[in-house]
Structures are given as C-alpha cells and as structure tokens.
Amino acid sequence: MTTKEAYRILEPAHFLKDKELVQPNTPDEIETRRRIIDFIKELDIARFMLAMSFKEAGTDPYLDLFEEKDFNNKFKHAYYRQHYLYSSVIWYQNSFDMILQCLWFHHKLYDKTLCKENMEKILLGCNSKTLVKRLYLGDQDNPISHFVDTNDYILDLANRLKHRQFIENDSYLLYAEAFNTRDGEYSSDEMVFRIKLNDLQDSLVIFHKNLIALAKELLIPIHDSISNIFQED
C-alpha cells in the first residue's frame, strides 16, 4: 500500500464538521464542542502519521538529517517508519481521550464548577474506567468498554511509550545494551518490549477504523444535539 492509498482508506472525522456556525448554549456544550473539534484535529494528525509510515524505502523525507555512516545505509527506512508509527500511536490514544472528554462534558460527569481554575481537576478524573462507572453505572456492556477490550494492544503501547519504556523495533536494535546481575538470575534484555513494525502498522489501521466507528456511534448524536443546524426555528 502506498502513502496516498493509505491516506484515502483512513477515513477522516469530517462527518463531525459543521457547514454553518454552531453556537453552543451552555459551558458544558461549549467544552463538548471544543473537544469534538480537538478530536477531528488530533485524528487528522494520527491519520497523517500512519499514512506516512507506508512510504516506500528510498522515498523517505528528510534524509539529509543524518549521515550515511550513522545507520550504515541500512536502518534509515525503518528508523523513519518507526517514528511515524510511534507518533501515530500517541495521537490515536489522544484521539480516543477526546471522545472520553466529549462524553465527560456532555453528560456532566464531574462534581466541580466548570471554570478555568477547575479545568485540570475536572479532566483529572476523566478516564475510561471512571466514565464507565458514572455513565454506564459499571455495566461493561457499553461502547467504551468494548472499544478498550478490542483495542487494548494499541492503548497499552501508547501508555508504554509515554510512561513506562521505549518500545524496540524487532527488526533491529539501534542501541543494543544488556545488563545482567552477577548471579545471572536477572537479564535486562528479557525486560525489553519489542514489536514488529508491520504488525503495528496493521493494528493501527484496524484501530483507526474502530475509532471512526466509535465516533460515529457516540459523537454524532452529541454533535447533532448541540448544533443549531439541526435545531428547529
């Protein structure tokens, strides 16, 4: 698949854009609409990064950033591809977080006054587990829980990259180091988390499609309810 083909099959979230002026009536609606816009923008970035990972070897941009000797003319393509894919992982998780925040504000699932001073505290409690508990009363038969269960691989990778460790490309190790205890009972190499870039790429395409489906199910009704395009005079 080429970059152009990938960009075409990865559907954007333009179904959430308004053709006319939208004027939310309450602070909750304003913040909900803001998060819908953020979702559109962040998904566009994730989509771009994933599409760029499909570039063929020899067509990578910014090759002048590194000397041939840095990678022995061997790792360049995988190196750039890895960066595109890892960036898309982060942006896809951020896009999912925006869906959670849309629900959070739309259903007023927080107990503080919505203002600038309280915004960080309000968002601090916004996560999938708390949302399921408050919005679906803990019932696991809901769209958010199904999405998390189905796409836990990508969500876990995003958390690893942001909070736990760098994920090694299984096809090569750019910096190979191994540390062992003297008694030989512990090897740090066993703790390294490795993935295959092809597998990650395939998983991200599926994640994208699932995220679009989730957005259509959950965000279109919210979008319609606060958009004056759909309101009668």
PAKOLTOR-933880 format. One record per residue (C-alpha): residue number from 1; x, y, z; residue in one letter. Coordinates in steps of 0.25 Angstrom, whole numbers, plus 5000, padded with zeros to 4 digits. Layout:
<nodes>
(node NUM (X Y Z) "A")
...
</nodes>
This chain:
<nodes>
(node 1 (5000 5000 5000) "M")
(node 2 (5005 5014 4997) "T")
(node 3 (5004 5026 5005) "T")
(node 4 (4994 5032 4996) "K")
(node 5 (4985 5019 4997) "E")
(node 6 (4987 5019 5012) "A")
(node 7 (4982 5033 5013) "Y")
(node 8 (4970 5030 5005) "R")
(node 9 (4965 5018 5012) "I")
(node 10 (4968 5024 5026) "L")
(node 11 (4955 5032 5027) "E")
(node 12 (4955 5046 5034) "P")
(node 13 (4945 5050 5044) "A")
(node 14 (4939 5061 5035) "H")
(node 15 (4925 5056 5038) "F")
(node 16 (4926 5064 5051) "L")
(node 17 (4929 5077 5044) "K")
(node 18 (4919 5088 5043) "D")
(node 19 (4916 5095 5030) "K")
(node 20 (4909 5106 5037) "E")
(node 21 (4912 5114 5050) "L")
(node 22 (4910 5106 5063) "V")
(node 23 (4906 5113 5076) "Q")
(node 24 (4906 5104 5088) "P")
(node 25 (4897 5110 5099) "N")
(node 26 (4904 5105 5112) "T")
(node 27 (4918 5104 5117) "P")
(node 28 (4917 5089 5116) "D")
(node 29 (4912 5090 5102) "E")
(node 30 (4924 5099 5099) "I")
(node 31 (4934 5090 5104) "E")
(node 32 (4928 5078 5098) "T")
(node 33 (4928 5085 5084) "R")
(node 34 (4943 5089 5087) "R")
(node 35 (4946 5074 5089) "R")
(node 36 (4939 5070 5077) "I")
(node 37 (4948 5079 5069) "I")
(node 38 (4960 5075 5076) "D")
(node 39 (4956 5060 5073) "F")
(node 40 (4955 5064 5058) "I")
(node 41 (4969 5071 5058) "K")
(node 42 (4976 5060 5066) "E")
(node 43 (4971 5049 5058) "L")
(node 44 (4976 5056 5045) "D")
(node 45 (4990 5056 5051) "I")
(node 46 (4989 5041 5055) "A")
(node 47 (4984 5038 5041) "R")
(node 48 (4995 5046 5034) "F")
(node 49 (5006 5039 5043) "M")
(node 50 (5000 5026 5040) "L")
(node 51 (4999 5029 5025) "A")
(node 52 (5014 5034 5025) "M")
(node 53 (5018 5020 5030) "S")
(node 54 (5014 5014 5017) "F")
(node 55 (5025 5022 5009) "K")
(node 56 (5034 5012 5002) "E")
(node 57 (5049 5011 5004) "A")
(node 58 (5057 5021 4997) "G")
(node 59 (5046 5031 4997) "T")
(node 60 (5047 5036 5012) "D")
(node 61 (5047 5051 5014) "P")
(node 62 (5058 5058 5022) "Y")
(node 63 (5069 5048 5018) "L")
(node 64 (5079 5060 5019) "D")
(node 65 (5077 5060 5034) "L")
(node 66 (5087 5048 5036) "F")
(node 67 (5099 5044 5030) "E")
(node 68 (5100 5030 5023) "E")
(node 69 (5110 5025 5034) "K")
(node 70 (5100 5027 5045) "D")
(node 71 (5092 5016 5040) "F")
(node 72 (5101 5009 5030) "N")
(node 73 (5091 5012 5020) "N")
(node 74 (5083 5000 5026) "K")
(node 75 (5073 5006 5036) "F")
(node 76 (5069 5019 5030) "K")
(node 77 (5055 5014 5025) "H")
(node 78 (5051 5006 5037) "A")
(node 79 (5056 5017 5046) "Y")
(node 80 (5047 5028 5040) "Y")
(node 81 (5036 5018 5039) "R")
(node 82 (5037 5015 5054) "Q")
(node 83 (5036 5029 5057) "H")
(node 84 (5023 5031 5049) "Y")
(node 85 (5017 5019 5055) "L")
(node 86 (5020 5022 5069) "Y")
(node 87 (5015 5037 5067) "S")
(node 88 (5002 5031 5061) "S")
(node 89 (5001 5022 5074) "V")
(node 90 (5001 5034 5083) "I")
(node 91 (4992 5043 5074) "W")
(node 92 (4982 5031 5073) "Y")
(node 93 (4981 5030 5088) "Q")
(node 94 (4980 5045 5089) "N")
(node 95 (4968 5044 5080) "S")
(node 96 (4961 5033 5088) "F")
(node 97 (4963 5042 5100) "D")
(node 98 (4956 5053 5093) "M")
(node 99 (4944 5044 5091) "I")
(node 100 (4944 5041 5106) "L")
(node 101 (4945 5056 5109) "Q")
(node 102 (4933 5059 5100) "C")
(node 103 (4925 5049 5108) "L")
(node 104 (4930 5055 5121) "W")
(node 105 (4926 5069 5118) "F")
(node 106 (4913 5066 5110) "H")
(node 107 (4908 5057 5122) "H")
(node 108 (4914 5066 5133) "K")
(node 109 (4921 5054 5139) "L")
(node 110 (4929 5063 5149) "Y")
(node 111 (4925 5069 5162) "D")
(node 112 (4933 5083 5161) "K")
(node 113 (4929 5096 5155) "T")
(node 114 (4933 5097 5141) "L")
(node 115 (4943 5109 5140) "C")
(node 116 (4958 5111 5137) "K")
(node 117 (4962 5109 5151) "E")
(node 118 (4956 5095 5152) "N")
(node 119 (4958 5090 5138) "M")
(node 120 (4970 5082 5141) "E")
(node 121 (4963 5075 5153) "K")
(node 122 (4951 5072 5145) "I")
(node 123 (4959 5066 5134) "L")
(node 124 (4968 5058 5144) "L")
(node 125 (4956 5049 5147) "G")
(node 126 (4953 5047 5132) "C")
(node 127 (4957 5033 5128) "N")
(node 128 (4950 5020 5123) "S")
(node 129 (4948 5013 5136) "K")
(node 130 (4942 5025 5143) "T")
(node 131 (4934 5029 5131) "L")
(node 132 (4928 5015 5130) "V")
(node 133 (4925 5015 5145) "K")
(node 134 (4918 5028 5145) "R")
(node 135 (4911 5028 5131) "L")
(node 136 (4908 5013 5129) "Y")
(node 137 (4907 5010 5144) "L")
(node 138 (4918 5000 5143) "G")
(node 139 (4911 4991 5133) "D")
(node 140 (4922 4986 5124) "Q")
(node 141 (4913 4984 5112) "D")
(node 142 (4915 4998 5106) "N")
(node 143 (4923 5004 5094) "P")
(node 144 (4935 5009 5102) "I")
(node 145 (4938 4996 5109) "S")
(node 146 (4936 4989 5096) "H")
(node 147 (4946 4998 5089) "F")
(node 148 (4956 4997 5101) "V")
(node 149 (4955 4982 5101) "D")
(node 150 (4956 4981 5086) "T")
(node 151 (4968 4991 5084) "N")
(node 152 (4975 4989 5097) "D")
(node 153 (4988 4986 5090) "Y")
(node 154 (4990 5000 5084) "I")
(node 155 (4985 5007 5096) "L")
(node 156 (4995 4999 5104) "D")
(node 157 (5006 5002 5094) "L")
(node 158 (5003 5017 5096) "A")
(node 159 (5004 5016 5111) "N")
(node 160 (5017 5009 5110) "R")
(node 161 (5023 5019 5101) "L")
(node 162 (5018 5031 5110) "K")
(node 163 (5020 5025 5123) "H")
(node 164 (5028 5012 5124) "R")
(node 165 (5038 5009 5114) "Q")
(node 166 (5043 5011 5099) "F")
(node 167 (5038 5000 5090) "I")
(node 168 (5049 4994 5082) "E")
(node 169 (5047 4991 5067) "N")
(node 170 (5048 4975 5066) "D")
(node 171 (5055 4976 5052) "S")
(node 172 (5067 4984 5058) "Y")
(node 173 (5073 4990 5071) "L")
(node 174 (5079 5004 5068) "L")
(node 175 (5085 5004 5082) "Y")
(node 176 (5087 4990 5088) "A")
(node 177 (5091 4989 5102) "E")
(node 178 (5089 4977 5112) "A")
(node 179 (5091 4978 5127) "F")
(node 180 (5092 4965 5136) "N")
(node 181 (5093 4963 5151) "T")
(node 182 (5105 4956 5156) "R")
(node 183 (5098 4944 5160) "D")
(node 184 (5092 4943 5146) "G")
(node 185 (5077 4942 5151) "E")
(node 186 (5073 4955 5144) "Y")
(node 187 (5075 4960 5130) "S")
(node 188 (5070 4973 5126) "S")
(node 189 (5069 4969 5112) "D")
(node 190 (5057 4960 5116) "E")
(node 191 (5050 4972 5120) "M")
(node 192 (5051 4979 5107) "V")
(node 193 (5038 4981 5100) "F")
(node 194 (5039 4978 5085) "R")
(node 195 (5029 4979 5073) "I")
(node 196 (5029 4977 5058) "K")
(node 197 (5026 4989 5051) "L")
(node 198 (5018 4982 5040) "N")
(node 199 (5009 4977 5051) "D")
(node 200 (5008 4990 5058) "L")
(node 201 (5004 4997 5045) "Q")
(node 202 (4993 4986 5042) "D")
(node 203 (4988 4988 5057) "S")
(node 204 (4987 5003 5055) "L")
(node 205 (4979 5002 5042) "V")
(node 206 (4969 4994 5050) "I")
(node 207 (4969 5004 5062) "F")
(node 208 (4967 5015 5052) "H")
(node 209 (4954 5008 5047) "K")
(node 210 (4949 5004 5060) "N")
(node 211 (4951 5019 5065) "L")
(node 212 (4943 5024 5054) "I")
(node 213 (4932 5015 5057) "A")
(node 214 (4932 5019 5071) "L")
(node 215 (4932 5033 5068) "A")
(node 216 (4920 5031 5059) "K")
(node 217 (4913 5024 5069) "E")
(node 218 (4915 5033 5081) "L")
(node 219 (4919 5047 5075) "L")
(node 220 (4909 5049 5064) "I")
(node 221 (4897 5049 5074) "P")
(node 222 (4905 5059 5083) "I")
(node 223 (4909 5067 5071) "H")
(node 224 (4895 5068 5066) "D")
(node 225 (4889 5071 5079) "S")
(node 226 (4898 5084 5081) "I")
(node 227 (4898 5088 5066) "S")
(node 228 (4888 5099 5062) "N")
(node 229 (4888 5093 5048) "I")
(node 230 (4879 5082 5054) "F")
(node 231 (4870 5091 5063) "Q")
(node 232 (4857 5096 5058) "E")
(node 233 (4854 5111 5058) "D")
</nodes>
